[in-house]
C-alpha cells in the first residue's frame, strides 16, 4: 500500500495554506516555490481541490487560493478522498472481480475482511485528524495519533460484529 504523490503533495499544499491562516491567499507560483513542486503540478492539485471544495480561488490583483473552510474543519480523510479516493470501498470488489462480472469470492472473502479492517483503521485516524492538527510538531502529531489509535481495536471488533449481524439478517 502506497500513499500517492498526488495525495502527499496535495496535502502539503493545503498545509502550506493552513500555515498562512484561514484567509491567506496564495498563488500557484507561490505554493510551487514554497513546496518545491512544478507549477503545472500545483495547478492540477489546486484544481482538484477546488472541485472537491477544499479550496476557493480568488481572482484579481490579490488573487490566489484560500482554504474553503477553517483548517480545523478540514479532515485529512476528505483530502485523501478528493485526491485519491478511499483505500477500500463498496466499488472495490466490482473492479477486482477478474474476468467475471461477479467475483468468485463474493460470498466468503478473507481479503475483503482485511481491506475493510484497514479502511476502518484509516477512517478512524484520518477522519479525526484535521489540517490544524497537522500544523503541530512531528512529536505532537505522533502523540495525537497514538492517543487516537489506542481505542481502535475494541471499535474494530464492534464494527466486525455489526457487519456479521447485518450479513445474518440480510443474506
C-alpha positions in Angstrom: 0.0 0.0 0.0 1.4 3.4 -1.0 0.5 6.9 -0.5 0.4 8.5 -3.9 2.5 11.6 -4.8 -0.8 13.4 -5.6 -2.1 12.8 -2.1 1.2 13.7 -0.4 1.7 16.9 -2.5 -1.9 18.0 -2.3 -1.9 17.6 1.5 1.4 19.6 1.6 -0.1 22.4 -0.5 -3.1 22.6 1.9 -0.9 22.6 4.9 1.1 25.5 3.4 -2.2 27.4 3.0 -3.2 26.5 6.6 0.1 27.7 8.0 -0.6 31.1 6.5 -4.0 31.3 8.1 -7.6 30.6 7.1 -8.0 33.7 5.0 -4.5 33.7 3.4 -4.5 33.8 -0.3 -1.5 32.3 -2.2 -0.9 32.0 -5.9 0.1 28.8 -7.7 3.7 30.1 -8.2 4.0 30.9 -4.5 2.8 27.5 -3.5 5.0 25.9 -6.1 8.1 27.7 -4.9 7.4 27.0 -1.2 6.8 23.3 -1.7 9.4 22.6 -4.4 6.8 21.4 -6.9 6.3 22.3 -10.5 3.7 25.0 -11.4 1.7 22.6 -13.6 1.6 20.0 -10.8 0.4 22.6 -8.2 -2.2 23.9 -10.8 -3.6 20.4 -11.2 -3.7 19.7 -7.5 -5.4 23.1 -6.8 -8.0 22.4 -9.5 -8.8 19.0 -8.0 -9.1 20.5 -4.5 -11.2 23.4 -5.7 -13.6 20.9 -7.4 -13.6 18.9 -4.1 -14.5 22.1 -2.2 -11.3 22.1 -0.1 -10.0 25.5 -1.5 -11.5 28.5 -3.2 -9.9 30.5 -5.9 -9.9 34.3 -5.7 -9.5 36.4 -8.9 -7.8 39.7 -9.2 -4.6 41.5 -8.1 -4.7 39.9 -4.6 -6.0 36.6 -6.0 -4.9 33.1 -5.4 -6.2 30.2 -3.4 -7.6 30.1 0.1 -8.9 27.3 2.2 -12.6 26.8 1.7 -13.2 26.3 5.4 -11.1 26.9 8.6 -8.2 24.4 8.8 -9.7 22.9 12.0 -12.8 21.8 9.9 -11.0 20.1 7.1 -10.4 16.4 7.9 -7.5 14.6 6.3 -9.9 11.9 5.1 -11.7 14.5 3.0 -8.4 15.5 1.4 -7.4 11.9 0.7 -10.8 11.1 -0.9 -10.6 14.2 -3.1 -7.1 13.4 -4.3 -7.0 9.6 -4.5 -10.2 8.1 -3.2 -10.8 5.6 -0.4 -8.4 2.8 0.2 -11.3 0.3 0.2 -15.0 0.9 -0.6 -18.0 -0.9 -1.9 -16.9 -0.5 -5.6 -13.6 -2.2 -4.9 -14.8 -5.8 -5.4 -16.6 -4.8 -8.6 -13.3 -3.5 -10.0 -11.3 -6.5 -8.9 -13.6 -9.4 -9.9 -11.2 -10.9 -12.5 -12.8 -11.9 -15.8 -16.2 -12.4 -14.4 -19.0 -9.9 -13.7 -19.2 -11.1 -10.1 -16.1 -12.1 -8.1 -15.9 -15.8 -7.4 -15.2 -14.9 -3.8 -18.2 -12.7 -3.3 -19.8 -14.9 -0.6 -16.7 -15.6 1.5 -13.7 -13.3 1.0 -10.9 -13.2 3.5 -9.3 -10.3 1.6 -12.5 -8.2 1.9 -12.3 -8.6 5.7 -8.7 -7.5 5.7 -9.3 -4.5 3.4 -12.4 -3.5 5.4 -10.4 -3.6 8.6 -7.7 -1.4 7.1 -10.2 1.1 5.8 -11.8 1.2 9.2 -8.5 2.0 10.9 -7.6 4.6 8.3 -11.0 6.2 8.6 -10.7 6.2 12.4 -7.5 8.1 12.4 -7.7 10.3 9.3 -11.4 11.1 9.9 -10.5 12.7 13.3 -7.3 14.5 12.1 -7.6 18.0 10.7 -5.2 20.3 8.9 -4.9 22.2 12.1 -3.7 19.1 13.9 -1.0 18.6 11.3 0.3 22.1 11.9 1.8 20.8 15.2 5.3 19.4 15.6 6.1 15.9 14.4 6.3 14.7 18.1 3.0 16.3 18.9 1.3 14.7 15.9 2.8 11.3 16.8 1.4 11.6 20.3 -2.0 12.7 19.0 -2.2 9.7 16.6 -1.0 7.3 19.3 -3.9 8.6 21.6 -6.4 8.2 18.8 -5.3 4.7 17.8 -5.3 3.3 21.4 -9.0 2.6 21.3 -9.3 1.3 17.7 -9.1 -2.4 18.4 -12.2 -2.5 20.5 -14.0 -0.3 17.9 -12.8 -2.6 15.1 -14.2 -5.7 16.9 -17.6 -3.8 17.3 -17.6 -3.0 13.7 -16.8 -6.6 12.7 -19.7 -7.9 14.8 -22.1 -5.3 13.4 -21.1 -6.3 9.9 -21.6 -10.0 10.7 -25.0 -9.2 12.2 -26.0 -7.4 9.0 -24.9 -10.4 6.9 -27.0 -12.8 9.0 -30.1 -10.6 8.7 -29.6 -9.6 5.1 -28.1 -12.6 3.2 
